[in-house]
């Protein structure tokens, strides 16, 4: 064999290996994959505090709901679009994955109200304390920093590049609602997801990430960064794009022994008996996912959900707020019908009533567990709710209403989404719901 023939054979084998590897990766992504979402207060979570009572955990969750909506879209500067708060105070779900080659395990907060995927990186100018080792990109074979002239950098709205300095590294800056911030280099890197569903992990190459060199604010040592799933070009959901059919889904489990799931590709398809779908519509914030809530029917009485702009999505589907937050007049009518139907003594003692909560029942008789039929009406979709969607268990003898009041932006919260498979199809621009147990997906 001549040297030229040898080189040709080696090149052919190499290209064939790369091609087959890419074919396998594409097929794996098209088939879909699922990862476990770890609830903030789950025993699996690094935030878990065994000394906290259920009452304390739920009270803290309510506080996080109000902190989240407070910063959803600040009125003081309409041109300044913040990410939703994601600190240890406000994050509700986390996800394990690996970054780089060789792989480095990380635990990051997952947020549908944020876009960029970022982790803390060495060398760090100013980093928050982190329990796990901080990622060192110089040790990764697949890390590639983006230049200011790259396509990747062009996707970052606030990239810190000057037109006259096209050879500089692409930089990012991101601010979160509660005052936290992260800045650093934009790069492409390999992420690996342990699906816990099949034997082999799912590897995804050339994902745009932020390598955080300066991170400050209300971050916790137990987390290493953020996985943004928001409605933007640089979120993980958007970057996986065509390889996952532009869709992702999640299923939040009410039972601690059944894991919550985040899925991409075909595994994110929401279908089967009971599935309903509603259009995905633009709203006040470009990052969040909005739908149009028409109203609710309780015990045969319809309450219309009316907001000033009838052409925009009026409520955001949120993975970070426990409560569903609605306008004051809508809340008043909803609460009134519930109270009238139940005819039970409500908690009035401020020492027993959790902070920021409006309606609770203590030592509830069986009447509480016989709620009237409740239906949520979206454009083209009606959803039936159960007791656990309407009342949150604060303690063995205390149940509180899962709705509350917001002024301008409104959230379709976590409690009302438990035991639903919720799918977001970014290409078809629809959101689908199907009642299910997460272990049946």
ChimeraX attribute file (.defattr): number of C-alpha atoms within 10 A of each C-alpha:
attribute: neighborCount
match mode: 1-to-1
recipient: residues
	/A:1	6
	/A:2	7
	/A:3	8
	/A:4	8
	/A:5	10
	/A:6	11
	/A:7	12
	/A:8	12
	/A:9	12
	/A:10	11
	/A:11	12
	/A:12	12
	/A:13	12
	/A:14	12
	/A:15	12
	/A:16	12
	/A:17	12
	/A:18	12
	/A:19	12
	/A:20	12
	/A:21	12
	/A:22	14
	/A:23	12
	/A:24	12
	/A:25	17
	/A:26	16
	/A:27	13
	/A:28	19
	/A:29	23
	/A:30	19
	/A:31	16
	/A:32	21
	/A:33	24
	/A:34	25
	/A:35	22
	/A:36	22
	/A:37	23
	/A:38	24
	/A:39	23
	/A:40	22
	/A:41	19
	/A:42	15
	/A:43	13
	/A:44	11
	/A:45	18
	/A:46	18
	/A:47	17
	/A:48	14
	/A:49	13
	/A:50	9
	/A:51	7
	/A:52	11
	/A:53	12
	/A:54	14
	/A:55	15
	/A:56	14
	/A:57	15
	/A:58	20
	/A:59	17
	/A:60	15
	/A:61	22
	/A:62	22
	/A:63	18
	/A:64	24
	/A:65	25
	/A:66	20
	/A:67	18
	/A:68	26
	/A:69	22
	/A:70	19
	/A:71	19
	/A:72	25
	/A:73	22
	/A:74	15
	/A:75	11
	/A:76	7
	/A:77	8
	/A:78	11
	/A:79	9
	/A:80	11
	/A:81	19
	/A:82	22
	/A:83	28
	/A:84	29
	/A:85	28
	/A:86	27
	/A:87	23
	/A:88	17
	/A:89	19
	/A:90	26
	/A:91	25
	/A:92	24
	/A:93	22
	/A:94	23
	/A:95	22
	/A:96	19
	/A:97	19
	/A:98	18
	/A:99	24
	/A:100	22
	/A:101	16
	/A:102	12
	/A:103	15
	/A:104	17
	/A:105	19
	/A:106	20
	/A:107	21
	/A:108	22
	/A:109	26
	/A:110	26
	/A:111	27
	/A:112	22
	/A:113	29
	/A:114	27
	/A:115	25
	/A:116	25
	/A:117	22
	/A:118	24
	/A:119	24
	/A:120	28
	/A:121	24
	/A:122	15
	/A:123	16
	/A:124	17
	/A:125	11
	/A:126	14
	/A:127	19
	/A:128	17
	/A:129	16
	/A:130	15
	/A:131	12
	/A:132	14
	/A:133	14
	/A:134	19
	/A:135	23
	/A:136	16
	/A:137	20
	/A:138	13
	/A:139	12
	/A:140	17
	/A:141	12
	/A:142	18
	/A:143	21
	/A:144	16
	/A:145	22
	/A:146	22
	/A:147	21
	/A:148	23
	/A:149	16
	/A:150	14
	/A:151	10
	/A:152	19
	/A:153	24
	/A:154	15
	/A:155	13
	/A:156	19
	/A:157	12
	/A:158	13
	/A:159	20
	/A:160	18
	/A:161	19
	/A:162	11
	/A:163	10
	/A:164	8
	/A:165	11
	/A:166	13
	/A:167	14
	/A:168	15
	/A:169	21
	/A:170	26
	/A:171	23
	/A:172	22
	/A:173	19
	/A:174	21
	/A:175	20
	/A:176	22
	/A:177	22
	/A:178	21
	/A:179	13
	/A:180	17
	/A:181	19
	/A:182	23
	/A:183	22
	/A:184	25
	/A:185	23
	/A:186	27
	/A:187	23
	/A:188	19
	/A:189	23
	/A:190	22
	/A:191	22
	/A:192	19
	/A:193	20
	/A:194	19
	/A:195	19
	/A:196	12
	/A:197	11
	/A:198	10
	/A:199	8
	/A:200	10
	/A:201	17
	/A:202	19
	/A:203	16
	/A:204	18
	/A:205	16
	/A:206	14
	/A:207	20
	/A:208	26
	/A:209	28
	/A:210	28
	/A:211	29
	/A:212	28
	/A:213	19
	/A:214	19
	/A:215	25
	/A:216	16
	/A:217	15
	/A:218	17
	/A:219	22
	/A:220	17
	/A:221	13
	/A:222	18
	/A:223	26
	/A:224	25
	/A:225	28
	/A:226	25
	/A:227	23
	/A:228	26
	/A:229	24
	/A:230	24
	/A:231	22
	/A:232	20
	/A:233	16
	/A:234	23
	/A:235	25
	/A:236	22
	/A:237	26
	/A:238	21
	/A:239	17
	/A:240	21
	/A:241	19
	/A:242	14
	/A:243	18
	/A:244	25
	/A:245	21
	/A:246	22
	/A:247	28
	/A:248	29
	/A:249	24
	/A:250	26
	/A:251	28
	/A:252	27
	/A:253	22
	/A:254	18
	/A:255	12
	/A:256	10
	/A:257	8
	/A:258	13
	/A:259	20
	/A:260	25
	/A:261	22
	/A:262	24
	/A:263	23
	/A:264	27
	/A:265	25
	/A:266	20
	/A:267	21
	/A:268	28
	/A:269	21
	/A:270	24
	/A:271	14
	/A:272	9
	/A:273	9
	/A:274	12
	/A:275	18
	/A:276	19
	/A:277	21
	/A:278	19
	/A:279	20
	/A:280	23
	/A:281	19
	/A:282	20
	/A:283	20
	/A:284	20
	/A:285	18
	/A:286	15
	/A:287	23
	/A:288	25
	/A:289	25
	/A:290	26
	/A:291	22
	/A:292	24
	/A:293	22
	/A:294	19
	/A:295	17
	/A:296	21
	/A:297	19
	/A:298	17
	/A:299	13
	/A:300	11
	/A:301	13
	/A:302	17
	/A:303	19
	/A:304	14
	/A:305	19
	/A:306	14
	/A:307	18
	/A:308	8
	/A:309	10
	/A:310	9
	/A:311	11
	/A:312	16
	/A:313	19
	/A:314	25
	/A:315	26
	/A:316	27
	/A:317	22
	/A:318	23
	/A:319	21
	/A:320	26
	/A:321	25
	/A:322	25
	/A:323	28
	/A:324	26
	/A:325	25
	/A:326	22
	/A:327	17
	/A:328	13
	/A:329	12
	/A:330	18
	/A:331	17
	/A:332	13
	/A:333	14
	/A:334	18
	/A:335	16
	/A:336	11
	/A:337	16
	/A:338	19
	/A:339	13
	/A:340	9
	/A:341	16
	/A:342	15
	/A:343	10
	/A:344	14
	/A:345	12
	/A:346	17
	/A:347	19
	/A:348	12
	/A:349	8
	/A:350	8
	/A:351	8
	/A:352	11
	/A:353	19
	/A:354	21
	/A:355	12
	/A:356	12
	/A:357	17
	/A:358	17
	/A:359	20
	/A:360	22
	/A:361	19
	/A:362	18
	/A:363	14
	/A:364	15
	/A:365	10
	/A:366	8
	/A:367	11
	/A:368	18
	/A:369	13
	/A:370	12
	/A:371	17
	/A:372	18
	/A:373	14
	/A:374	21
	/A:375	18
	/A:376	17
	/A:377	21
	/A:378	19
	/A:379	14
	/A:380	11
	/A:381	17
	/A:382	21
	/A:383	17
	/A:384	14
	/A:385	17
	/A:386	16
	/A:387	15
	/A:388	18
	/A:389	22
	/A:390	19
	/A:391	21
	/A:392	20
	/A:393	16
	/A:394	19
	/A:395	15
	/A:396	10
	/A:397	10
	/A:398	19
	/A:399	21
	/A:400	22
	/A:401	20
	/A:402	24
	/A:403	26
	/A:404	24
	/A:405	21
	/A:406	17
	/A:407	11
	/A:408	19
	/A:409	20
	/A:410	22
	/A:411	27
	/A:412	23
	/A:413	23
	/A:414	20
	/A:415	21
	/A:416	21
	/A:417	26
	/A:418	22
	/A:419	23
	/A:420	21
	/A:421	27
	/A:422	26
	/A:423	25
	/A:424	26
	/A:425	21
	/A:426	18
	/A:427	13
	/A:428	12
	/A:429	15
	/A:430	16
	/A:431	24
	/A:432	21
	/A:433	24
	/A:434	21
	/A:435	20
	/A:436	19
	/A:437	19
	/A:438	20
	/A:439	13
	/A:440	6
	/A:441	14
